[in-house]
Amino acid sequence: MATTDLIKVDEVKKLFTSFPEIVGRNSDSVKNCNMAGQAILDTIEGEGMSEELDQKAALYLKKVGVTVKNMNDRRAPLTQIFDKIRSFFTSQEKAIDPKDPNTVPGQITAKRNEYAQWKYEQEQKRRQEAERRAALDREKSSYRQSIEDMLLEYFNNYLKAKVDEIQGIFSRLTLQNYDREVIGITVFQTDYPKAHFDKFSGECATYYISSDEKREVRQAALQGKYELFASQMKTELSRIRQDIIDRLPSKKKELMEMEVLRQRDAEAAAKAEAERKQREAAEAAKRMEELRRQEEAAKQANAMKAQQDAMGSLFDATAATVAAPPTNARVKEKIVVLHQQGFLEIFQMWWINEGQTLSIEELGKVFKKMITYCEKQANSKDQSHINSQYIRYEADVKAK
């Protein structure tokens, strides 16, 4: 549509020609109105208000209303042209406003926002997947460490029992059972039974790992452990067995001396027997302590490996969470209220952090709509008021 279709040039010229006359007449109206009003105001201030002056003032204000209407009627054609001109230019600007979804630039803006939203969602999915995988890797590492620790404890309990068994045979040697028990020591088995290893059933709960992944991690944790434990058990029991075999001659000699001593001095023999048992118990405790230290060292090694794996997963997760937002996009969080109660929580946060620091005048602007509502309730037929030490109702009296 052409500009001349909206604004008639001849009409504009005519109106602008009348502009000085309109301004002059309106200026005279303002001057005369103020002069008449000032005379009434001076009388009121000099003599005080009375019924006669109140009626005279009411009549004056009525005439002021008529004067204002006449002034408005005189300037209306001119200001309407101004409004048309302004409206024409603003409509042109609005036709290419990027914020208006109905314009071409606005549609392009919407497409860019949709694309930015898509890229942001893809980035969020990638980050969440990276966090999930990192959590999965950490749990796999933790689960494997738990299985290995339980398996190690399971094996060591068996090894300790076998060590305690062969040491018990040695400690219980007497002249009467010596030949029989020595044979038992000599042929004492140092092999780790596969059946015992296969009975291991230690387990712990997990959250992220699937049953198939759990089975794979468990198999990996047990892989090669039987051979390792079998070698360790053979080495440890063979060493202890050989140590005991090497001590058998002196043990037999000691038993014979104890028997001679018992026949000669039973009390001294009992004392020597007690010292022997105490000495052998100390030696057994020393061996058990060594096994405990070995077990603790193995657990610490497992924990160190699990920690290294966890650090790698933590690094991956951290890298994922600090990833930059999509290029050419501003990401801001917006509140979506899901329930009326949410507005109270929003108010609470605002009041604690900002609202309580504002002046009464500033708060009055913020709560203007709510104050107006409460005033309407106070002036309604039911006259509902707020009873509070922090609020006072005042009468707002105006002449009719």
N, C-alpha and C positions, 0 to 999 in steps of 0.2 A: 504493500500500500504506500503511495507517495505521500510525502510530507504535506503537500497542499490539500490532500484529501482529509487530513486530520485537522489542519490549521488553515483557515482562510486568510490569505495575506491581506486582502483589503480590509477585512474585519479587524485584523491586528493593527493595521495602520490607523484606523479610525479610533480604536480604543486607546492606543498610545497617544493620539492627539488630544484625547479628553483627559489624559492622566493629570496634567497640571490643575485642571478644574476640579477633578475629584479630590486631589490632595488638598486643595485650598478649602473646599467646602467641609471636608472632614476635619481639617485643622481648626476651622471656625467653630465647628460643632464641639470639639474638645475644649476650646478656649471658653466658649459661652457656658458649657456644662460645668466646667471647673469654677468659673466666676460665680454662677448661681449657687453651686454647692458650697463654696467657701463662705458665702454670706450666711448660709444656714449654719455651717459649722462654727463660725465666729459667734453667732447668737447663742448657740448651745453652750459653747465654752464660757461665754460671758454671763448668761442668765441661768444656766443649768437646764436640764431636760424637763419638759412638761408634756402634757397630753397634746396641747396645740402644736408644739414644736415636733413631737413624734409623728403626728399626722402630716405635718408639712414636709418632714424628712421622708416619710413613706411615699408621698405624692412625687417628691423630687426623684427618688430612686426609681419610681415607675416611669417617669419621663426619661431618665437616664437609659432605661432599657429600650425605650422607643428610639432614642437617639442612636444607641449602639446598633439597633436593627437597621436604621436608615443608612448609617455609615457602611454597614456590611453590604446592604443592597447596592449602594453606589460603587463600591470597589469590587463586588463579586464578579462582574463580567471580566474585569481585568485580571484578577487573581485566578479565575478559571482558565484564562488563556495561559497564564504562567504554569498552572497545574498541567495543562495539556502538553505544553512544551517539555516540562520536566518529565511527564509520563512518557512522552515520545522517546526521549533520550534514555530513560531508565529501561524502557521496553527493548530498545536496541541492545543495551548492555546485558539485559537478562537473557536475550536470545542466544548469547554465547557464554553464559555464566557456567563455569565448570562445576559449580556446586548444585546446579539445577539438573536433576537426572533426566529431564525431558529435552535438554539441548544436546547438540552433537558433542561439544566439549564435555558436557556432563556425562554422556554415555561412555565417552573414552575414559573419563576419570573412573567411572564404575568398573569398566573392564580392567583398568590398571589395579584397582582395589581388589577385584576378584582374583587377579593373578597374584598379587602380593599375599592375599589370604591363602591361596593355594600353596605358594612357596613356603609360607610360615607353617602351615599344617604339615607339609612334607618334612620340614626341618624338625618340627616337634615329634613326628613319627620316628624320624631317624635318631633323634636324641633319646627318646623313650626306648627304642629298640637297643641302642647302645648301652643304656643304663640296665636294661633287662639282661642283656648278654653279659655285662660286667658282673651283675648280681649272680647270674647263673655260674659264671666262671669262679667267683668267690665261693659259692656254695659247693661247687664240685671240689675245689681245693680243700675246703673245710671238711667236707664229707670224707674225702680220701684220707686226710690226716686222722680223723676220728677212727676210721676203720683200721688204719695202720697202727694207731696207738692201742686200740682194743686187741688187735691180733698179736701185737708185741707182748702185751700184758698176759694174754692167754697162753702164749708160748712160754714166757718166763715163769709163769706159775707152775707149768709142767716141768720145766728145767729145774726150778728150785726144789720141787718135790723129789725129782730123781737124785739131785745132789744131796738132799736131806736123807734120802733112802740109803745111799751108799755110805754116807758118813755115819748114819745110824748103825749100819752093820758093823762098821769098824769100831764104833764106840761100845757096842754090846759084846765085843769079843771076850770070851773067857777060855780058860784052859780046856773046859769041857766041850765047847762048841767050836773051838779054833779051827780044826781041820775042815769041818763041814762049811763054816762061814767063809773061810779063805777061798774055797772053790767058788762060792757065790760072788765074792769080790773079783776074782780073776776073770770070770766069764760075764761080769755085769755088762748088760747091753748099753752101748753108747749111741745106737741108731735112734733117730727120731721117727716114731711110727707115723706113716702117712694117714692112717685112720684118724689119729688124734687131730692132725691139721685139718682134715676134711670136715671134722665135726664143728669147726669154728662157726658160730652163728651170730656174732656180734652185729648190731644194727643201730642206726640212729635216724631220727625223723628229719625230713627235708621239706622245702617249700617250692623251690623253682624246678628242681630236677625231676624229669619224667622217670617212670619205672625202667624204661629201656636205658636211659642215660645212667641211672643209678646202678643198674646191673653192669654196665660197661666200666664205670668208675671203680666199682667193687672188684671186678675181675682184674683191672689194672693194678689196684692196690695189693692184691694177692699174688700177682704175677711174680714168679721167681722167689717168693718168700719161703716156700717150703725148702728149696735147695739151700737158701741162706741159713735158715734155722737149723736144718739138718747138719750143715757143716759146723755151725756154732756149737750145737749140742755135742757132736762127736768130739770136737776139739776140747770143750770144757770138761766133759765127763771123762775123756781119755786122760786128760792132764790130772784130774782129781784121782781117778782110779790108779794111775801109775804112781802118784804121790803116796797113796795109801799102800800099794804093793811094796814100794820102797821102804815103808815104815813097818811092814809086817814083822821082820826079824826082831827089831827093837821092841815092837809091841809084845811079841811072844816072850822075850826076855823079861820085859817089865811085868807081865802077868805071872811068870814063874817066881820072880822076886817078891811080888805081892803075896803069892801063896805062901812062900817061906815066911814072910813077915807076919802074915795072918796067923800062922801056926805058933809063932813066937810071941807076937804082940798084936792082939786083935784091934786094940784101940788105935795104934799107930798105923795099922793096915787100913782101917776105915778112913783115917785122916788122909792117907796117901791116895786112897781111892777117890775121895771127894775132890782132892786137888787135881787128880787126873781128869775127872769128868769136867771140872771147871775149865781146865786148860783146853780140852778137846771142844768144849762148848764155845770157847772164845775163838778157836780156829774156825769152827763151823760158822759162827756169826760173821767172822771176817770174810769168808767166802761168799756168804749171802749178801753182805754189804757191797762187795765187788760186783756181784750180779745186778744189784739194785742200781749201782752207778752206771753200769753198762746200759741198763734199760732206760735210765733217765737221759743219758747221752743220746741214745737212739731217738727218744721222743723229742728232744730238743732239736735234733737234726730234721725230724719230720715237721716240727713247728716252724723252723727256719725256712724250709722249702715252701711250706704253705703260705708263710708271710710274704715271701718273694713273689709267689703267684698272685697273692691278694694285692700287692703293690702294683703289679702290672694291670690288674683289673681296675684298681682305683684310678690309675693314670688314664686308662681308656675312658672310664666314666666321667672323670673330671674334664677331659678334653671334649667329651660330647656335650656336657652341660654348659660349657663356656663358648660354644660355637656361636659365631656372629649371626644376628638376625638376617633375613633376606635382604639383598641389595635393593636400594631405592625404596625402602619401606620403613615406616615408623610404627613400632609395636607398642601400644598402650593398653593397659587393662581397663575394662569398663565393667561397672557393677550392673548385674541383672538381678533385680529383686524377685525372689520366688514366693514370698509370703509377706503379708502386712507386717508381721513381727520384724521383718528385715529393716523396715524404716526406723524402728526404735533403736536398732543396733547401729544403723548409720548415724542417727542423731547422737547416740552415746559417744561414738568415736569422734564426731565433729565437736561436741560439747567439751569433751575432755581435752582435746588438743588445740581448739581454737575458740569455740563459743564462749567459754567462761572468762576469757581474757578481753572480750569486746565490751564497749561501753553500752549503756542502756539505749542511747540513740542509735548506735549501729545495730544492736539486736532488734530494735523496733522496726528497722527497715527489713531485716531478715524475716521477722515473724509478722509482718504487716497483714498478710492474708489471714493468719490464724487469730490475730488480735481483732480484726474486723468481724470475723465469725463470732468470737466471744462477745463483742459489743452488740451484735445482732441478737444474740441469745438474751442479753441483759435487757434489751429494749423490746423484746417480743412479748406476747400476751402472757406467757408463763414466767417471764423475768427470771431466768436462770443465771445465778452469779457464782463466781469463784470465791470461796472463803479462804483467804490466805493473808498472812502478815506481810507478804511481799507484793500485794496488789491492792490498789485503792481505786474505787469508782468515783468519778467526778461528773457533775452535771454540766453538759455543754449546751448553753442557752442561746438561741438565735431568734431575732424578731421575724414574725411572719410578714 
